[in-house]
Amino acid sequence: MSRIRHILSKSLLAAMAVLAPVTALATVPPQPAPSESSAPPWVGFFFMGVLLALVLGVSLMPSKRGHQD
């Protein structure tokens, strides 16, 4: 009985491995509806530039070390 269960589980696993990519490729995700409330792309790029300038400015600031450090 254990051998039959082992064979059945292996064949089921093989069938799932073969059919999983086929079913994943067959499903088509729904297209998102265009919304008027989303921000334009340049707003995100602007904030990214501001954050980049802030990080670069802080990292390039000279350290205030004394002569005893």
Wavefront OBJ file of the C-alpha trace (Angstrom):
o trace
v 0.000 0.000 0.000
v 2.831 2.365 0.802
v 4.455 1.726 -2.572
v 1.225 2.531 -4.419
v 0.796 5.735 -2.420
v 4.390 6.663 -3.195
v 3.890 6.079 -6.934
v 0.628 8.043 -6.942
v 2.149 10.970 -5.090
v 5.130 11.077 -7.474
v 2.878 10.953 -10.534
v 0.644 13.683 -9.099
v 3.714 15.807 -8.414
v 4.957 15.272 -11.968
v 1.549 16.193 -13.418
v 1.463 19.358 -11.331
v 4.976 20.278 -12.437
v 3.961 19.909 -16.074
v 0.610 21.682 -15.811
v 1.598 24.577 -13.548
v 3.425 26.637 -16.203
v 0.685 25.959 -18.734
v -2.047 27.226 -16.429
v 0.070 30.207 -15.349
v 0.589 31.263 -18.961
v -3.050 30.711 -19.855
v -4.399 33.179 -17.303
v -4.411 36.809 -18.399
v -4.416 39.442 -15.664
v -7.057 42.150 -15.933
v -5.931 45.506 -17.306
v -5.957 48.256 -14.671
v -8.450 50.995 -15.281
v -6.889 54.410 -15.870
v -7.572 56.657 -12.925
v -7.487 60.413 -12.858
v -6.312 60.511 -9.239
v -2.856 59.061 -9.908
v 0.050 61.493 -9.986
v 2.040 62.045 -13.181
v 5.430 60.314 -13.422
v 7.439 63.531 -13.159
v 6.264 64.030 -9.574
v 7.920 60.765 -8.539
v 11.104 61.676 -10.395
v 11.128 65.083 -8.679
v 10.891 63.519 -5.214
v 13.547 60.983 -6.149
v 15.871 63.809 -7.206
v 15.246 65.725 -3.987
v 15.997 62.649 -1.888
v 19.117 61.906 -3.928
v 20.379 65.469 -3.468
v 19.664 65.254 0.259
v 21.546 61.967 0.675
v 24.487 63.183 -1.393
v 24.611 66.481 0.487
v 24.677 64.776 3.873
v 27.250 62.187 2.808
v 29.604 64.794 1.293
v 29.473 67.134 4.294
v 32.837 67.355 6.030
v 33.015 65.839 9.484
v 33.517 68.139 12.441
v 36.437 66.349 14.053
v 38.758 67.959 16.478
v 42.514 67.571 16.610
v 42.237 65.037 19.448
v 40.091 62.476 17.558
l 1 2 3 4 5 6 7 8 9 10 11 12 13 14 15 16 17 18 19 20 21 22 23 24 25 26 27 28 29 30 31 32 33 34 35 36 37 38 39 40 41 42 43 44 45 46 47 48 49 50 51 52 53 54 55 56 57 58 59 60 61 62 63 64 65 66 67 68 69
